[in-house]
Amino acid sequence: MRIYMNKLTLVISSILLIGAFACKSDADDKKKVEIPTEDQKEDNEDMDQEPTNEVVYSIPSPNEQFDLLQALGGKVDPTAVNELSNLSEYTSREKLAMNFGVYLTDASYMMRYDQGKKVFLDYVSTLDEMGQELDITKVYGEDLLKKVEEIGADSEKLFELTSDNYLTIYDQMIANDKGAELSMILGASWIETMHILFNASGEYEENYEIQEYIIDQKYIMENLRGFMSDYGDDAGVEMIQGYLDKIDAAYQELDCQESSLEVNQEEGGTIVLDGGSSCLFTEDSYNNLKSLIIEIRGEIIS
């Protein structure tokens, strides 16, 4: 099953990830999704900065991922991120692109958990240096620093700024025919997100809700693979695709059952989803996927 999200889908993406694809539940359970009204949709469109490239809507940003992680009770662990001091190790085009994605994710994670202006500026400096080599220099520089000074120590606004930058990077790289580099950034960014989710979820069955969310990530992975398919002849993209193939194989170890999906609408616009795919981790499948993510992430940041 491949899912491509449009603009409306993103309005309710966080709900769908936990509701429509909630995995460790009985197939007969009813899942309710509140559909926004036309006025709410217009308000959301006015508030959100939207990228020019429509394919972005099928791949949630790290900011969206960590908004939901925080809502699920995930706590911050500063030791989970890649050390900024590792920057000097990334000299090849492939390593620069992949770890640019890693650091983008880490910056979003740290800002979601109010780690402060100095931490944000450290990431800005690092990403700016890497961006010089990846032809995305316009995202960082004096204009961004002025915005940071205006924001001051407001962590929420700094978090929003990381989201704005993330979307700008998408558009700029597509405009500059850097789809292969963008594929590497997106792939490594998602793998880093998986690493942080597993770190937050702990041992098997320690945090049920976050582990459900990890299961839901397989749909995002499918969209990533679809985006990368146009750039598969690039050696760096081929490497990321190889990582995703291994992760996909690990997802196949989950215990899944299929039942027919029925969609009904109640009064007030509530959509009730009955049935669909129901998946759960076994202890072995959880530990195997967790170990694989640790291994792959280690290769990327080394």
C-alpha positions as CSV (number, residue, x, y, z in Angstrom):
1,M,0.0,0.0,0.0
2,R,1.5,3.4,-1.0
3,I,0.1,6.6,0.4
4,Y,0.7,10.0,-1.1
5,M,-0.6,12.9,1.0
6,N,-2.0,16.1,-0.4
7,K,-2.4,19.4,1.3
8,L,-5.7,18.4,3.0
9,T,-4.0,15.2,4.2
10,L,-1.3,17.1,5.9
11,V,-3.9,19.0,7.9
12,I,-4.9,15.7,9.6
13,S,-1.7,13.7,9.1
14,S,-0.8,13.5,12.7
15,I,-4.3,12.1,13.5
16,L,-4.2,9.7,10.6
17,L,-0.8,8.3,11.6
18,I,-2.0,7.3,14.9
19,G,-5.7,6.7,14.0
20,A,-6.1,5.3,10.5
21,F,-3.0,3.2,10.8
22,A,-3.0,2.4,14.5
23,C,-1.4,-1.0,14.5
24,K,-1.6,-2.8,17.8
25,S,-5.4,-2.9,18.1
26,D,-8.3,-5.2,17.3
27,A,-9.5,-5.1,13.7
28,D,-13.0,-4.3,14.9
29,D,-11.9,-1.2,16.9
30,K,-13.4,2.1,15.6
31,K,-11.0,4.9,14.9
32,K,-12.3,8.4,14.8
33,V,-10.8,11.2,12.7
34,E,-12.0,14.8,13.0
35,I,-12.2,16.3,9.5
36,P,-11.6,20.1,9.6
37,T,-14.2,22.5,8.3
38,E,-13.6,24.6,5.3
39,D,-12.8,27.6,7.5
40,Q,-10.3,25.6,9.5
41,K,-8.7,24.4,6.3
42,E,-8.3,28.0,5.1
43,D,-6.9,29.0,8.4
44,N,-4.3,26.2,8.3
45,E,-3.3,27.1,4.8
46,D,-2.8,30.7,5.8
47,M,-0.7,29.8,8.7
48,D,1.6,27.2,7.1
49,Q,4.5,28.0,4.8
50,E,4.0,25.6,1.9
51,P,6.8,24.4,-0.3
52,T,6.4,24.7,-4.1
53,N,7.2,21.0,-4.6
54,E,4.0,19.0,-4.1
55,V,5.8,15.7,-3.4
56,V,7.0,17.1,0.0
57,Y,3.4,16.6,1.3
58,S,3.9,12.8,1.3
59,I,6.9,13.1,3.7
60,P,6.3,14.7,7.1
61,S,9.0,17.0,8.2
62,P,11.0,16.3,11.4
63,N,9.1,19.1,13.1
64,E,5.8,17.3,12.5
65,Q,7.3,14.0,13.7
66,F,8.6,15.5,16.9
67,D,5.4,17.5,17.6
68,L,3.7,14.1,17.7
69,L,6.5,12.5,19.7
70,Q,6.2,15.2,22.3
71,A,2.4,14.7,22.4
72,L,2.9,11.0,23.0
73,G,5.1,11.7,26.0
74,G,8.5,11.3,24.5
75,K,11.3,13.0,26.5
76,V,14.4,14.8,25.2
77,D,17.7,13.0,25.3
78,P,20.5,15.3,24.2
79,T,22.9,12.3,23.9
80,A,20.7,10.8,21.2
81,V,21.8,13.4,18.5
82,N,24.9,13.3,16.3
83,E,27.8,15.3,17.7
84,L,28.4,18.5,15.7
85,S,32.1,17.9,16.2
86,N,31.8,15.1,13.7
87,L,31.4,17.6,10.8
88,S,35.1,17.4,9.9
89,E,34.6,13.7,9.1
90,Y,32.1,14.4,6.3
91,T,34.1,15.3,3.2
92,S,32.4,13.4,0.4
93,R,29.3,14.6,-1.4
94,E,27.3,11.6,-0.1
95,K,28.4,12.0,3.5
96,L,27.7,15.8,3.5
97,A,24.2,15.3,2.1
98,M,23.2,12.5,4.4
99,N,24.5,14.2,7.5
100,F,23.0,17.5,6.5
101,G,19.7,15.5,6.8
102,V,20.8,14.1,10.2
103,Y,21.7,17.5,11.6
104,L,18.4,19.0,10.3
105,T,16.5,16.4,12.2
106,D,18.6,16.8,15.3
107,A,18.1,20.6,15.2
108,S,14.3,20.1,15.0
109,Y,14.4,17.6,17.8
110,M,16.4,19.8,20.1
111,M,14.3,22.9,19.4
112,R,11.1,21.0,20.0
113,Y,12.3,20.4,23.5
114,D,13.4,24.0,24.2
115,Q,17.1,23.5,24.2
116,G,17.8,27.2,23.6
117,K,19.1,29.8,21.2
118,K,22.8,28.8,21.6
119,V,22.0,25.3,20.5
120,F,20.0,26.6,17.5
121,L,22.9,28.9,16.4
122,D,25.4,26.0,16.7
123,Y,23.2,24.0,14.2
124,V,22.8,27.0,12.0
125,S,26.6,27.5,11.8
126,T,27.1,23.8,11.0
127,L,24.4,23.5,8.4
128,D,25.6,26.8,6.8
129,E,29.0,25.3,6.4
130,M,27.7,22.1,4.9
131,G,25.3,24.1,2.7
132,Q,28.2,25.8,1.0
133,E,29.1,22.4,-0.5
134,L,25.5,21.4,-1.3
135,D,24.4,24.6,-3.1
136,I,21.8,25.6,-0.6
137,T,23.6,28.7,0.8
138,K,20.5,31.0,0.5
139,V,18.8,29.3,3.4
140,Y,21.3,30.4,5.9
141,G,23.2,33.7,6.3
142,E,22.5,37.2,7.5
143,D,18.8,37.1,6.9
144,L,18.4,34.1,9.1
145,L,20.6,35.5,11.8
146,K,18.5,38.7,11.9
147,K,15.4,36.5,12.4
148,V,17.1,34.7,15.2
149,E,18.0,38.0,16.9
150,E,14.4,39.2,16.5
151,I,13.1,36.0,18.0
152,G,15.5,36.0,20.9
153,A,15.1,33.1,23.4
154,D,11.6,32.1,22.3
155,S,12.1,28.4,21.8
156,E,8.7,27.9,20.1
157,K,9.5,30.5,17.4
158,L,12.9,29.0,16.9
159,F,11.3,25.6,16.4
160,E,8.9,27.2,13.8
161,L,12.0,28.7,12.1
162,T,13.6,25.3,11.7
163,S,10.4,24.1,10.0
164,D,10.4,27.1,7.6
165,N,14.0,26.4,6.7
166,Y,13.3,22.7,6.1
167,L,10.6,23.6,3.6
168,T,12.7,26.2,1.9
169,I,15.5,23.7,1.4
170,Y,13.1,21.4,-0.4
171,D,12.2,24.0,-2.9
172,Q,15.7,25.4,-3.4
173,M,17.2,22.0,-4.1
174,I,14.5,21.0,-6.6
175,A,14.9,24.4,-8.3
176,N,18.7,23.8,-8.5
177,D,18.3,20.3,-10.0
178,K,19.6,18.7,-6.7
179,G,17.0,16.0,-6.5
180,A,19.7,13.3,-5.8
181,E,21.2,15.3,-2.9
182,L,17.7,16.0,-1.6
183,S,16.9,12.3,-1.7
184,M,20.0,11.6,0.5
185,I,19.0,14.4,2.9
186,L,15.4,13.1,3.2
187,G,16.5,9.5,3.6
188,A,19.1,10.2,6.3
189,S,16.7,12.6,8.0
190,W,14.1,9.9,8.3
191,I,16.5,7.3,9.5
192,E,17.7,9.8,12.2
193,T,14.1,10.3,13.1
194,M,13.7,6.6,13.5
195,H,16.7,6.4,15.7
196,I,15.3,9.1,18.0
197,L,11.9,7.4,18.1
198,F,13.5,4.1,19.1
199,N,15.6,5.9,21.7
200,A,12.4,7.5,23.1
201,S,10.4,4.2,23.0
202,G,12.9,2.3,25.2
203,E,12.6,-1.5,25.5
204,Y,9.9,-3.7,24.0
205,E,6.5,-2.7,25.3
206,E,8.0,0.1,27.5
207,N,6.2,2.8,25.6
208,Y,3.3,1.3,23.6
209,E,2.1,4.5,21.9
210,I,5.5,5.5,20.5
211,Q,6.1,2.0,19.3
212,E,2.8,2.1,17.5
213,Y,4.0,5.3,15.9
214,I,7.2,3.5,14.8
215,I,5.1,0.9,13.0
216,D,3.3,3.7,11.2
217,Q,6.6,5.0,9.8
218,K,6.6,2.2,7.2
219,Y,4.1,4.2,5.2
220,I,6.4,7.3,5.2
221,M,9.2,5.0,4.2
222,E,7.2,3.9,1.1
223,N,6.7,7.5,0.1
224,L,10.4,8.2,0.5
225,R,11.2,5.3,-1.8
226,G,8.8,6.6,-4.3
227,F,10.4,10.0,-4.3
228,M,13.9,8.5,-4.6
229,S,13.0,6.3,-7.6
230,D,13.7,9.1,-10.1
231,Y,17.3,9.4,-8.8
232,G,18.2,5.7,-8.4
233,D,21.1,5.9,-10.8
234,D,23.0,8.1,-8.3
235,A,25.5,6.2,-6.1
236,G,24.5,8.1,-2.9
237,V,20.8,7.6,-3.5
238,E,21.5,3.9,-4.3
239,M,23.1,3.6,-0.9
240,I,20.1,5.1,0.9
241,Q,17.8,2.9,-1.1
242,G,19.8,-0.1,0.1
243,Y,19.3,1.0,3.7
244,L,15.5,1.4,3.1
245,D,15.3,-2.0,1.5
246,K,16.8,-3.6,4.7
247,I,14.4,-1.6,6.9
248,D,11.5,-2.6,4.7
249,A,12.5,-6.3,5.1
250,A,12.6,-5.8,8.8
251,Y,9.1,-4.4,8.7
252,Q,7.9,-7.5,7.0
253,E,8.6,-9.4,10.2
254,L,5.7,-7.6,12.0
255,D,2.6,-9.6,12.8
256,C,-0.1,-8.1,10.5
257,Q,-3.7,-8.9,9.8
258,E,-5.9,-7.4,7.1
259,S,-9.6,-6.8,7.3
260,S,-11.9,-4.8,5.0
261,L,-11.9,-1.1,5.7
262,E,-15.2,0.7,6.0
263,V,-15.5,4.5,6.2
264,N,-18.6,6.0,7.8
265,Q,-19.3,9.7,8.6
266,E,-21.1,10.7,11.8
267,E,-22.8,13.9,12.7
268,G,-20.4,16.8,13.0
269,G,-18.0,15.6,10.3
270,T,-16.4,12.8,12.3
271,I,-15.1,10.0,10.1
272,V,-15.2,6.6,11.6
273,L,-12.7,4.0,10.2
274,D,-13.6,0.4,10.8
275,G,-11.1,-2.4,10.1
276,G,-8.0,-2.0,7.8
277,S,-4.5,-3.2,8.5
278,S,-3.7,-4.2,12.0
279,C,0.0,-4.8,12.9
280,L,2.0,-5.3,16.0
281,F,5.6,-5.8,17.1
282,T,6.7,-9.1,18.5
283,E,9.7,-8.8,20.9
284,D,12.0,-10.2,18.2
285,S,10.7,-8.0,15.4
286,Y,11.0,-4.9,17.6
287,N,14.5,-5.6,18.7
288,N,15.6,-6.6,15.2
289,L,14.3,-3.3,13.7
290,K,15.8,-1.3,16.5
291,S,19.2,-2.9,16.1
292,L,19.1,-2.4,12.3
293,I,18.3,1.3,12.7
294,I,21.2,1.7,15.1
295,E,23.5,-0.1,12.7
296,I,22.5,1.9,9.6
297,R,22.5,5.2,11.5
298,G,26.0,4.4,12.7
299,E,27.2,3.9,9.1
300,I,25.7,7.2,8.1
301,I,27.3,9.3,10.8
302,S,30.7,7.5,10.9
